[in-house]
Amino acid sequence: MAKVLEGPGMELFNKWGIRTPRHVVISTSDQIESLVQSNQWMRECKMVVKAHEAIGSRFKLGLVKIDLDIDQAIATAKEILGVEVQGLVISQVIIAEMLVHEDEYYLAVKSDREGAEVLMAKFGGVEVEDNWEKISRTHVEIGEKPTDEQLESCAREAGFDGELVDKMRKFASRLYECYDNEDGQYMEINPLIISPIDGKLCALDAVIMLDGDARFRHPDWNFSFAPEFGRAYTEDEKQIMEIDSRVKGSVKLIEIPGGEVAMLPAGGGASVFYSDAVVALGGTLANYSEYSGDPPAWAVEALTDKVCSLPGIKHIIVGGAIANFTDVKATFAGIIAGFRKAKQEGKLDGVKIWVRRGGPNEAIGLESMRKLGDEGFDIHVYDRYTPLTDIVKFALKGEG
């Protein structure tokens, strides 16, 4: 799952007719004055200013300020920009209109194995966690949409009555449309309020999780996903994410500073398997990465180049189980090209490479890897008959 930050999340909601507070996202203080001039509402209402980052407890950290006039909002935005918190430098701020309200509600759609579940409650905010068992739910099968009757029944069960039943039905229907069409995995609105401006329901705050691998189906996703590890993505990570968004199959990279063992496994399962083995044997990981689903050789080459560029590494593990359809020869061609490029640039001095793989064209692919030894690479190649984690033991314990 990939988390969407508040600003692009609001834009996604607006696309599907889901009301949100008026807002702007800024990344430099120079933008503020021009935005004030082009957004009259900023001169007419009180505002909320928040750090536009995936950081928990923003209010406690002083990264959320409320009930601000235009001058106070400008000063606060400038004050928050550039602040370093938990190793992350605040690079964006969101300024939104403050909607004073009395009642708060809860609405969510989340995926499960059989389809999706719609959740409603006539309470919101911090009350949700303490009253989870009181939330009303209705299930939607894969390929189906919730009916009006389903959503009305769910709303009544949650305690809504009168015109609020119809309002919740319509709003939940729009949220499901957004979830279904935008490859959503989890969309939670908390709180959902009645706007004091026009009496209509409005999503005051939300958590939006999408299928990040579905970006190729959405040319209008012009936003970056929120970092998953409490820090901004590095440039190398961003470049691999961009490649991953437009190729068949998958290439992934997350850097772990200070590690000595770099990982280049085939598939997410192998990645976890090898990572556990490295840690169990006292090694330190330099990254998480994977290539899977038969990605093109050039994408694997790009990933390999980034892995070889990790500072301070002593080992690179190229491993995987026995592939069903991923062409070992083709993907190894990408890895080999990446290795050669890295060696020419002096990146692999003193680095040992450990390979274990099986699958279509494995004999040709493994032989191509072995031949790198003739070019001065310190490489050790094993076939399907070597247990997967043995190459970790060979690397870290000097065996094999």
DRENVOPA-501668 format. One record per residue (C-alpha): x, y, z; residue in one letter; residue number from 1. Coordinates in nm, 2 decimals, always signed. Layout:
<atoms>
> X | Y | Z | a | NUM $
...
</atoms>
This chain:
<atoms>
> +0.00 | +0.00 | +0.00 | m | 1 $
> +0.11 | +0.35 | -0.08 | a | 2 $
> +0.00 | +0.65 | +0.13 | k | 3 $
> -0.12 | +0.97 | -0.03 | v | 4 $
> -0.05 | +1.30 | +0.15 | l | 5 $
> -0.33 | +1.53 | +0.24 | e | 6 $
> -0.31 | +1.78 | -0.04 | g | 7 $
> -0.32 | +1.53 | -0.34 | p | 8 $
> -0.57 | +1.32 | -0.13 | g | 9 $
> -0.81 | +1.61 | -0.13 | m | 10 $
> -0.77 | +1.66 | -0.50 | e | 11 $
> -0.85 | +1.29 | -0.55 | l | 12 $
> -1.16 | +1.33 | -0.34 | f | 13 $
> -1.27 | +1.64 | -0.52 | n | 14 $
> -1.24 | +1.45 | -0.85 | k | 15 $
> -1.51 | +1.22 | -0.74 | w | 16 $
> -1.74 | +1.48 | -0.59 | g | 17 $
> -1.63 | +1.44 | -0.23 | i | 18 $
> -1.62 | +1.78 | -0.06 | r | 19 $
> -1.31 | +1.89 | +0.13 | t | 20 $
> -1.19 | +2.22 | +0.28 | p | 21 $
> -1.05 | +2.47 | +0.04 | r | 22 $
> -0.67 | +2.45 | +0.06 | h | 23 $
> -0.33 | +2.52 | -0.10 | v | 24 $
> +0.00 | +2.34 | -0.07 | v | 25 $
> +0.32 | +2.54 | -0.07 | i | 26 $
> +0.69 | +2.43 | -0.08 | s | 27 $
> +0.86 | +2.78 | -0.06 | t | 28 $
> +0.77 | +3.10 | +0.12 | s | 29 $
> +0.79 | +3.28 | -0.21 | d | 30 $
> +0.47 | +3.11 | -0.32 | q | 31 $
> +0.26 | +3.24 | -0.03 | i | 32 $
> +0.20 | +3.59 | -0.15 | e | 33 $
> +0.09 | +3.49 | -0.50 | s | 34 $
> -0.14 | +3.22 | -0.36 | l | 35 $
> -0.31 | +3.48 | -0.13 | v | 36 $
> -0.37 | +3.70 | -0.43 | q | 37 $
> -0.52 | +3.42 | -0.64 | s | 38 $
> -0.73 | +3.26 | -0.36 | n | 39 $
> -0.98 | +3.52 | -0.22 | q | 40 $
> -1.11 | +3.27 | +0.04 | w | 41 $
> -0.77 | +3.30 | +0.22 | m | 42 $
> -0.85 | +3.66 | +0.29 | r | 43 $
> -1.20 | +3.59 | +0.42 | e | 44 $
> -1.18 | +3.30 | +0.67 | c | 45 $
> -0.97 | +3.16 | +0.95 | k | 46 $
> -0.72 | +2.90 | +0.85 | m | 47 $
> -0.53 | +2.59 | +0.97 | v | 48 $
> -0.16 | +2.55 | +0.88 | v | 49 $
> +0.00 | +2.20 | +0.89 | k | 50 $
> +0.32 | +2.04 | +0.79 | a | 51 $
> +0.25 | +1.85 | +0.47 | h | 52 $
> +0.45 | +1.54 | +0.56 | e | 53 $
> +0.38 | +1.18 | +0.68 | a | 54 $
> +0.46 | +1.26 | +1.05 | i | 55 $
> +0.26 | +1.13 | +1.34 | g | 56 $
> +0.15 | +1.36 | +1.63 | s | 57 $
> +0.20 | +1.68 | +1.43 | r | 58 $
> -0.01 | +1.88 | +1.67 | f | 59 $
> +0.20 | +1.78 | +1.97 | k | 60 $
> +0.51 | +1.86 | +1.77 | l | 61 $
> +0.39 | +2.21 | +1.70 | g | 62 $
> +0.35 | +2.14 | +1.33 | l | 63 $
> -0.03 | +2.22 | +1.33 | v | 64 $
> -0.16 | +2.57 | +1.41 | k | 65 $
> -0.53 | +2.66 | +1.40 | i | 66 $
> -0.76 | +2.97 | +1.40 | d | 67 $
> -0.52 | +3.18 | +1.21 | l | 68 $
> -0.59 | +3.50 | +1.01 | d | 69 $
> -0.40 | +3.56 | +0.68 | i | 70 $
> -0.10 | +3.73 | +0.84 | d | 71 $
> -0.07 | +3.46 | +1.11 | q | 72 $
> -0.11 | +3.19 | +0.85 | a | 73 $
> +0.17 | +3.33 | +0.63 | i | 74 $
> +0.40 | +3.37 | +0.93 | a | 75 $
> +0.33 | +3.02 | +1.05 | t | 76 $
> +0.39 | +2.86 | +0.71 | a | 77 $
> +0.73 | +3.04 | +0.69 | k | 78 $
> +0.81 | +2.92 | +1.04 | e | 79 $
> +0.73 | +2.55 | +0.97 | i | 80 $
> +0.90 | +2.53 | +0.63 | l | 81 $
> +1.26 | +2.39 | +0.67 | g | 82 $
> +1.21 | +2.26 | +1.03 | v | 83 $
> +1.38 | +1.93 | +1.09 | e | 84 $
> +1.17 | +1.67 | +1.28 | v | 85 $
> +1.26 | +1.31 | +1.34 | q | 86 $
> +1.53 | +1.33 | +1.07 | g | 87 $
> +1.29 | +1.48 | +0.82 | l | 88 $
> +1.31 | +1.83 | +0.69 | v | 89 $
> +0.96 | +1.98 | +0.64 | i | 90 $
> +0.95 | +2.07 | +0.27 | s | 91 $
> +0.58 | +2.14 | +0.22 | q | 92 $
> +0.30 | +2.31 | +0.42 | v | 93 $
> -0.07 | +2.29 | +0.36 | i | 94 $
> -0.30 | +2.58 | +0.44 | i | 95 $
> -0.67 | +2.50 | +0.46 | a | 96 $
> -0.98 | +2.69 | +0.56 | e | 97 $
> -1.09 | +2.62 | +0.92 | m | 98 $
> -1.44 | +2.48 | +0.94 | l | 99 $
> -1.59 | +2.52 | +1.28 | v | 100 $
> -1.83 | +2.23 | +1.35 | h | 101 $
> -2.01 | +2.05 | +1.63 | e | 102 $
> -2.08 | +1.69 | +1.53 | d | 103 $
> -1.82 | +1.45 | +1.39 | e | 104 $
> -1.88 | +1.13 | +1.20 | y | 105 $
> -1.67 | +0.84 | +1.06 | y | 106 $
> -1.67 | +0.68 | +0.71 | l | 107 $
> -1.43 | +0.44 | +0.56 | a | 108 $
> -1.38 | +0.18 | +0.28 | v | 109 $
> -1.12 | -0.09 | +0.33 | k | 110 $
> -1.03 | -0.39 | +0.11 | s | 111 $
> -1.04 | -0.75 | +0.23 | d | 112 $
> -0.99 | -1.09 | +0.07 | r | 113 $
> -1.35 | -1.11 | -0.06 | e | 114 $
> -1.40 | -0.75 | -0.17 | g | 115 $
> -1.44 | -0.44 | +0.04 | a | 116 $
> -1.61 | -0.33 | +0.36 | e | 117 $
> -1.79 | +0.00 | +0.41 | v | 118 $
> -1.78 | +0.14 | +0.77 | l | 119 $
> -1.99 | +0.41 | +0.92 | m | 120 $
> -2.03 | +0.57 | +1.27 | a | 121 $
> -2.22 | +0.86 | +1.41 | k | 122 $
> -1.91 | +0.96 | +1.60 | f | 123 $
> -1.56 | +1.05 | +1.49 | g | 124 $
> -1.23 | +1.18 | +1.60 | g | 125 $
> -1.06 | +1.01 | +1.90 | v | 126 $
> -1.39 | +0.83 | +1.99 | e | 127 $
> -1.35 | +0.59 | +1.70 | v | 128 $
> -1.06 | +0.39 | +1.86 | e | 129 $
> -1.25 | +0.36 | +2.19 | d | 130 $
> -1.57 | +0.25 | +2.02 | n | 131 $
> -1.46 | +0.02 | +1.74 | w | 132 $
> -1.72 | -0.24 | +1.81 | e | 133 $
> -2.00 | +0.01 | +1.76 | k | 134 $
> -1.91 | +0.09 | +1.40 | i | 135 $
> -2.17 | -0.02 | +1.14 | s | 136 $
> -2.04 | -0.23 | +0.85 | r | 137 $
> -2.16 | -0.36 | +0.52 | t | 138 $
> -1.97 | -0.59 | +0.28 | h | 139 $
> -1.93 | -0.55 | -0.10 | v | 140 $
> -1.82 | -0.85 | -0.30 | e | 141 $
> -1.54 | -0.83 | -0.56 | i | 142 $
> -1.66 | -0.68 | -0.88 | g | 143 $
> -1.98 | -0.54 | -0.72 | e | 144 $
> -2.08 | -0.20 | -0.59 | k | 145 $
> -2.28 | -0.12 | -0.27 | p | 146 $
> -2.65 | -0.07 | -0.34 | t | 147 $
> -2.85 | +0.23 | -0.21 | d | 148 $
> -3.04 | -0.01 | +0.01 | e | 149 $
> -2.71 | -0.14 | +0.16 | q | 150 $
> -2.57 | +0.20 | +0.24 | l | 151 $
> -2.90 | +0.33 | +0.38 | e | 152 $
> -2.93 | +0.03 | +0.61 | s | 153 $
> -2.57 | +0.08 | +0.72 | c | 154 $
> -2.64 | +0.44 | +0.79 | a | 155 $
> -2.95 | +0.37 | +1.00 | r | 156 $
> -2.77 | +0.09 | +1.19 | e | 157 $
> -2.49 | +0.35 | +1.27 | a | 158 $
> -2.76 | +0.58 | +1.43 | g | 159 $
> -2.82 | +0.83 | +1.15 | f | 160 $
> -3.18 | +0.94 | +1.09 | d | 161 $
> -3.38 | +1.19 | +0.89 | g | 162 $
> -3.20 | +1.36 | +0.60 | e | 163 $
> -2.86 | +1.25 | +0.73 | l | 164 $
> -2.94 | +0.89 | +0.61 | v | 165 $
> -2.96 | +1.01 | +0.25 | d | 166 $
> -2.66 | +1.24 | +0.29 | k | 167 $
> -2.45 | +0.95 | +0.42 | m | 168 $
> -2.57 | +0.72 | +0.15 | r | 169 $
> -2.47 | +0.96 | -0.12 | k | 170 $
> -2.14 | +1.05 | +0.04 | f | 171 $
> -2.05 | +0.68 | +0.10 | a | 172 $
> -2.14 | +0.60 | -0.26 | s | 173 $
> -1.90 | +0.87 | -0.39 | r | 174 $
> -1.62 | +0.74 | -0.15 | l | 175 $
> -1.67 | +0.39 | -0.28 | y | 176 $
> -1.65 | +0.51 | -0.64 | e | 177 $
> -1.33 | +0.69 | -0.56 | c | 178 $
> -1.19 | +0.38 | -0.39 | y | 179 $
> -1.29 | +0.15 | -0.67 | d | 180 $
> -1.18 | +0.36 | -0.96 | n | 181 $
> -0.85 | +0.48 | -0.81 | e | 182 $
> -0.72 | +0.14 | -0.71 | d | 183 $
> -0.78 | +0.22 | -0.34 | g | 184 $
> -0.69 | -0.02 | -0.07 | q | 185 $
> -0.80 | +0.19 | +0.23 | y | 186 $
> -0.98 | +0.52 | +0.25 | m | 187 $
> -1.08 | +0.66 | +0.59 | e | 188 $
> -1.25 | +0.99 | +0.66 | i | 189 $
> -1.22 | +1.10 | +1.02 | n | 190 $
> -1.38 | +1.33 | +1.10 | p | 191 $
> -1.66 | +1.37 | +0.85 | l | 192 $
> -1.84 | +1.69 | +0.93 | i | 193 $
> -2.13 | +1.91 | +0.83 | i | 194 $
> -1.99 | +2.22 | +0.67 | s | 195 $
> -2.10 | +2.54 | +0.85 | p | 196 $
> -2.09 | +2.71 | +0.51 | i | 197 $
> -2.36 | +2.52 | +0.32 | d | 198 $
> -2.47 | +2.23 | +0.55 | g | 199 $
> -2.32 | +1.96 | +0.33 | k | 200 $
> -2.10 | +1.68 | +0.44 | l | 201 $
> -1.73 | +1.75 | +0.41 | c | 202 $
> -1.42 | +1.53 | +0.46 | a | 203 $
> -1.22 | +1.73 | +0.71 | l | 204 $
> -0.93 | +1.48 | +0.74 | d | 205 $
> -0.86 | +1.15 | +0.58 | a | 206 $
> -0.62 | +0.86 | +0.54 | v | 207 $
> -0.58 | +0.74 | +0.18 | i | 208 $
> -0.39 | +0.43 | +0.08 | m | 209 $
> -0.36 | +0.33 | -0.29 | l | 210 $
> -0.21 | +0.04 | -0.48 | d | 211 $
> +0.12 | +0.20 | -0.57 | g | 212 $
> +0.19 | -0.05 | -0.84 | d | 213 $
> -0.12 | +0.07 | -1.03 | a | 214 $
> +0.02 | +0.41 | -1.12 | r | 215 $
> +0.06 | +0.30 | -1.48 | f | 216 $
> -0.32 | +0.30 | -1.50 | r | 217 $
> -0.36 | +0.65 | -1.38 | h | 218 $
> -0.18 | +0.92 | -1.59 | p | 219 $
> -0.33 | +1.19 | -1.37 | d | 220 $
> -0.16 | +1.07 | -1.06 | w | 221 $
> +0.09 | +1.36 | -1.07 | n | 222 $
> +0.18 | +1.33 | -0.70 | f | 223 $
> +0.44 | +1.14 | -0.51 | s | 224 $
> +0.35 | +0.89 | -0.24 | f | 225 $
> +0.43 | +0.97 | +0.12 | a | 226 $
> +0.76 | +0.82 | +0.24 | p | 227 $
> +0.71 | +0.50 | +0.44 | e | 228 $
> +1.00 | +0.52 | +0.67 | f | 229 $
> +0.97 | +0.85 | +0.84 | g | 230 $
> +1.22 | +1.02 | +0.61 | r | 231 $
> +1.21 | +1.17 | +0.26 | a | 232 $
> +1.29 | +0.93 | -0.03 | y | 233 $
> +1.64 | +0.96 | -0.17 | t | 234 $
> +1.69 | +1.05 | -0.53 | e | 235 $
> +1.79 | +0.69 | -0.62 | d | 236 $
> +1.48 | +0.56 | -0.45 | e | 237 $
> +1.27 | +0.81 | -0.64 | k | 238 $
> +1.43 | +0.71 | -0.98 | q | 239 $
> +1.36 | +0.34 | -0.92 | i | 240 $
> +1.00 | +0.43 | -0.82 | m | 241 $
> +0.95 | +0.62 | -1.14 | e | 242 $
> +1.09 | +0.32 | -1.34 | i | 243 $
> +0.87 | +0.08 | -1.15 | d | 244 $
> +0.56 | +0.29 | -1.23 | s | 245 $
> +0.60 | +0.24 | -1.61 | r | 246 $
> +0.73 | -0.11 | -1.66 | v | 247 $
> +0.59 | -0.46 | -1.67 | k | 248 $
> +0.68 | -0.64 | -1.35 | g | 249 $
> +0.83 | -0.47 | -1.06 | s | 250 $
> +1.16 | -0.31 | -0.94 | v | 251 $
> +1.19 | -0.18 | -0.58 | k | 252 $
> +1.46 | -0.01 | -0.37 | l | 253 $
> +1.47 | +0.12 | -0.02 | i | 254 $
> +1.81 | +0.23 | +0.12 | e | 255 $
> +1.93 | +0.14 | +0.48 | i | 256 $
> +2.23 | +0.35 | +0.57 | p | 257 $
> +2.53 | +0.18 | +0.73 | g | 258 $
> +2.47 | -0.17 | +0.61 | g | 259 $
> +2.74 | -0.39 | +0.46 | e | 260 $
> +2.53 | -0.65 | +0.28 | v | 261 $
> +2.34 | -0.53 | -0.03 | a | 262 $
> +2.04 | -0.72 | -0.15 | m | 263 $
> +1.93 | -0.78 | -0.51 | l | 264 $
> +1.68 | -1.07 | -0.48 | p | 265 $
> +1.42 | -1.19 | -0.73 | a | 266 $
> +1.08 | -1.13 | -0.57 | g | 267 $
> +0.94 | -1.00 | -0.24 | g | 268 $
> +0.94 | -1.34 | -0.07 | g | 269 $
> +1.31 | -1.39 | -0.15 | a | 270 $
> +1.38 | -1.04 | -0.02 | s | 271 $
> +1.23 | -1.11 | +0.32 | v | 272 $
> +1.39 | -1.46 | +0.33 | f | 273 $
> +1.74 | -1.34 | +0.26 | y | 274 $
> +1.70 | -1.03 | +0.48 | s | 275 $
> +1.61 | -1.25 | +0.77 | d | 276 $
> +1.90 | -1.48 | +0.70 | a | 277 $
> +2.15 | -1.18 | +0.70 | v | 278 $
> +2.02 | -1.05 | +1.03 | v | 279 $
> +2.01 | -1.39 | +1.19 | a | 280 $
> +2.38 | -1.44 | +1.10 | l | 281 $
> +2.48 | -1.11 | +1.24 | g | 282 $
> +2.51 | -0.91 | +0.91 | g | 283 $
> +2.38 | -0.56 | +0.85 | t | 284 $
> +2.15 | -0.48 | +0.56 | l | 285 $
> +2.23 | -0.19 | +0.32 | a | 286 $
> +1.89 | -0.20 | +0.15 | n | 287 $
> +1.57 | -0.36 | +0.06 | y | 288 $
> +1.52 | -0.44 | -0.30 | s | 289 $
> +1.36 | -0.68 | -0.54 | e | 290 $
> +1.29 | -0.74 | -0.91 | y | 291 $
> +0.99 | -0.96 | -1.00 | s | 292 $
> +0.72 | -1.03 | -1.26 | g | 293 $
> +0.97 | -1.05 | -1.55 | d | 294 $
> +1.07 | -0.68 | -1.57 | p | 295 $
> +1.27 | -0.56 | -1.88 | p | 296 $
> +1.65 | -0.60 | -1.86 | a | 297 $
> +1.70 | -0.22 | -1.87 | w | 298 $
> +1.49 | -0.17 | -1.56 | a | 299 $
> +1.69 | -0.44 | -1.38 | v | 300 $
> +2.01 | -0.28 | -1.49 | e | 301 $
> +1.90 | +0.05 | -1.35 | a | 302 $
> +1.82 | -0.12 | -1.01 | l | 303 $
> +2.15 | -0.30 | -1.01 | t | 304 $
> +2.34 | +0.03 | -1.07 | d | 305 $
> +2.17 | +0.18 | -0.77 | k | 306 $
> +2.24 | -0.12 | -0.55 | v | 307 $
> +2.61 | -0.11 | -0.65 | c | 308 $
> +2.62 | +0.26 | -0.56 | s | 309 $
> +2.53 | +0.19 | -0.19 | l | 310 $
> +2.82 | +0.32 | +0.03 | p | 311 $
> +3.03 | +0.09 | +0.24 | g | 312 $
> +2.90 | -0.24 | +0.11 | i | 313 $
> +3.11 | -0.56 | +0.12 | k | 314 $
> +2.87 | -0.81 | -0.03 | h | 315 $
> +2.59 | -0.82 | -0.29 | i | 316 $
> +2.35 | -1.11 | -0.28 | i | 317 $
> +2.17 | -1.19 | -0.60 | v | 318 $
> +1.92 | -1.46 | -0.50 | g | 319 $
> +1.59 | -1.61 | -0.57 | g | 320 $
> +1.39 | -1.93 | -0.57 | a | 321 $
> +1.31 | -2.13 | -0.89 | i | 322 $
> +1.11 | -1.89 | -1.11 | a | 323 $
> +0.80 | -1.99 | -1.29 | n | 324 $
> +0.81 | -1.74 | -1.58 | f | 325 $
> +1.07 | -1.48 | -1.51 | t | 326 $
> +1.35 | -1.53 | -1.77 | d | 327 $
> +1.67 | -1.58 | -1.57 | v | 328 $
> +1.88 | -1.52 | -1.88 | k | 329 $
> +1.71 | -1.19 | -1.96 | a | 330 $
> +1.70 | -1.04 | -1.60 | t | 331 $
> +2.06 | -1.16 | -1.54 | f | 332 $
> +2.16 | -0.97 | -1.86 | a | 333 $
> +2.03 | -0.65 | -1.69 | g | 334 $
> +2.22 | -0.73 | -1.37 | i | 335 $
> +2.54 | -0.81 | -1.56 | i | 336 $
> +2.52 | -0.49 | -1.75 | a | 337 $
> +2.47 | -0.30 | -1.42 | g | 338 $
> +2.77 | -0.48 | -1.27 | f | 339 $
> +2.99 | -0.39 | -1.56 | r | 340 $
> +2.89 | -0.03 | -1.55 | k | 341 $
> +2.95 | -0.01 | -1.17 | a | 342 $
> +3.29 | -0.18 | -1.21 | k | 343 $
> +3.40 | +0.07 | -1.47 | q | 344 $
> +3.31 | +0.35 | -1.23 | e | 345 $
> +3.51 | +0.19 | -0.95 | g | 346 $
> +3.20 | +0.11 | -0.73 | k | 347 $
> +3.27 | -0.26 | -0.67 | l | 348 $
> +3.63 | -0.26 | -0.54 | d | 349 $
> +3.65 | -0.51 | -0.26 | g | 350 $
> +3.29 | -0.62 | -0.30 | v | 351 $
> +3.20 | -0.99 | -0.32 | k | 352 $
> +2.90 | -1.10 | -0.53 | i | 353 $
> +2.70 | -1.41 | -0.44 | w | 354 $
> +2.44 | -1.56 | -0.68 | v | 355 $
> +2.18 | -1.83 | -0.64 | r | 356 $
> +1.89 | -1.87 | -0.89 | r | 357 $
> +1.67 | -2.12 | -1.08 | g | 358 $
> +1.41 | -2.09 | -1.35 | g | 359 $
> +1.37 | -2.05 | -1.73 | p | 360 $
> +1.70 | -2.03 | -1.90 | n | 361 $
> +1.89 | -2.06 | -1.57 | e | 362 $
> +2.18 | -2.25 | -1.72 | a | 363 $
> +2.26 | -1.98 | -1.97 | i | 364 $
> +2.20 | -1.70 | -1.71 | g | 365 $
> +2.42 | -1.87 | -1.45 | l | 366 $
> +2.70 | -1.93 | -1.69 | e | 367 $
> +2.70 | -1.57 | -1.80 | s | 368 $
> +2.73 | -1.47 | -1.43 | m | 369 $
> +3.03 | -1.71 | -1.39 | r | 370 $
> +3.21 | -1.56 | -1.68 | k | 371 $
> +3.22 | -1.23 | -1.49 | l | 372 $
> +3.50 | -1.39 | -1.29 | g | 373 $
> +3.72 | -1.37 | -1.60 | d | 374 $
> +3.66 | -1.00 | -1.60 | e | 375 $
> +3.80 | -0.95 | -1.25 | g | 376 $
> +3.47 | -0.97 | -1.05 | f | 377 $
> +3.49 | -1.15 | -0.71 | d | 378 $
> +3.17 | -1.36 | -0.79 | i | 379 $
> +3.04 | -1.69 | -0.66 | h | 380 $
> +2.76 | -1.86 | -0.85 | v | 381 $
> +2.53 | -2.14 | -0.74 | y | 382 $
> +2.23 | -2.32 | -0.90 | d | 383 $
> +1.89 | -2.44 | -0.78 | r | 384 $
> +2.05 | -2.73 | -0.59 | y | 385 $
> +2.20 | -2.49 | -0.33 | t | 386 $
> +1.97 | -2.40 | -0.05 | p | 387 $
> +1.86 | -2.04 | -0.08 | l | 388 $
> +2.02 | -1.91 | +0.24 | t | 389 $
> +2.34 | -2.10 | +0.21 | d | 390 $
> +2.49 | -1.81 | +0.00 | i | 391 $
> +2.43 | -1.58 | +0.30 | v | 392 $
> +2.62 | -1.82 | +0.52 | k | 393 $
> +2.90 | -1.85 | +0.26 | f | 394 $
> +2.92 | -1.47 | +0.25 | a | 395 $
> +2.91 | -1.39 | +0.62 | l | 396 $
> +3.08 | -1.70 | +0.76 | k | 397 $
> +3.34 | -1.75 | +0.49 | g | 398 $
> +3.22 | -2.10 | +0.41 | e | 399 $
> +3.14 | -2.27 | +0.08 | g | 400 $
</atoms>
